[in-house]
Amino acid sequence: QVQLVESGGGLVQAGGSLRLSCVSSERTFSSYYMGWFRQAPGKEREFVATINRGGVMKSYKESVQGRFTISRDNAKDTVYLQMNNLKPEDTAIYLCAAGRSFSTQAQDYDYWGQGTQVTVSS
């Protein structure tokens, strides 16, 4: 069972930055594709970013392209989400997920963290 623990969320003003981290308990972390998703109150969970096992291939939700950067450090079993120029509409619980394919679909991910709250004030 892979356990994922997110951190780094918080309250920030519009235009600010946050860096989210997600640490895995799995020693074969490098064998998983990793993704970040978010869920706002009353809304469905949505894809934010994904990264392949080697950290070279990345894909982003169009509205965060150019503002968010996903990266990973396989030596530290950690995936990151650097979020710049944050907007109020980015407010949500951010969750990391581990899966066996490069996918933007939540159903393709097998393991999920509990999430970290990101709140952007205007």
N, C-alpha and C positions, 0 to 999 in steps of 0.2 A: 504494500500500500504506500503510494507516494503521498507525502504530506508537503503542502506548500504554505508558506507563511509570508504574507505581504506586510510591508511597512512603508512609511514615508508620506502617508497622506496628511491632510491638515486643511487649515483655512488660509486662503491666500487671496489677495486682491487681484482683480482683473489686470492682465498684463504680467503677472508674476510667474514664478516657476516652482516646480516641485519635481523631485526625483523619487520614483517609487522603486522599491526593491522587492523581490520575491525569492526566498530561499527554499531550496528543496531538500528533503531528507534523503532523497534517493541518490545512492552513490553512482548510479548510471545516468545521472542527469543529462549528460551529453547525448544520450540516445533518444531524448525526447525533443519534439518540436514544442515551442513555448508560445503562448499567446496571452494577450491582455484583452480583457473585456470590461465593460462597465454597465451599470444598471442604475438608472435614475428612478426616483419614486414614481410609481404608477406607469412605468414604461418597461418594455421588454429589454432583456439583456442584449447588448450590441457589441459587435467586434470593434476593437480599437487597433490592434497591431499584432503581428505574428513574426516569428523568426525561426529559421531552420536550425538544424542541429549544430552546424558549423558557424553560425552567426553571420553568414554572408547574404542569404536571401531574406528579404524583409518585405512585408506588405502592410499598408496602413489604410484605415478608414479615410475616405477622401477629406473629411472635414478637419482631420488632425494632421494631414500630410504637410510637412514643412514646419510644423510646430512641435510634434512629438518624435522621439527617437527611441526605438527599442534596441537593446543590446544584451549580450549575455557574457558571463565569465564562467566557463565550464570548470575551471579550477576551483571556483568558489561555489559551484552549484547554484548560481544566482542569475536571475534575469532582471533587467532594469527597464524602466520607462521614464525617460527624461521628458518632462512636459514644460514647454516654454510658451510665453504669450497666452496664458490661460484665459479662458472666457467663461462667463457665468454658465453657459450651456454645457460646459465640461463638468459641471457639478454632478457627482454620481459616486456610487461605490465601485471601486476598481478591483477587479479580480484577475489573478493570474491562473493559467491553466496549462496542463501538460498533455500532449497527445502524440500519436504515432504518424501524423501526416501534416503537411504544410496546408493549413486550412483557415478560412475565415468563418467557418461555421461552428457554433458552440457544441453541436452534437458530435463533432469529431474529436473532442477533447475528453480524456478519461478522468483526469484528476483536477480538482479545483481547490483554491485557497478560500479563506473566509472573507477576504476583501478588506480594503482600507478606504475610508471615506475621504473624498476630495471635495472641498467646498470652495467655490470661487465667488467672491462678492463683487458687486459692480460699483 
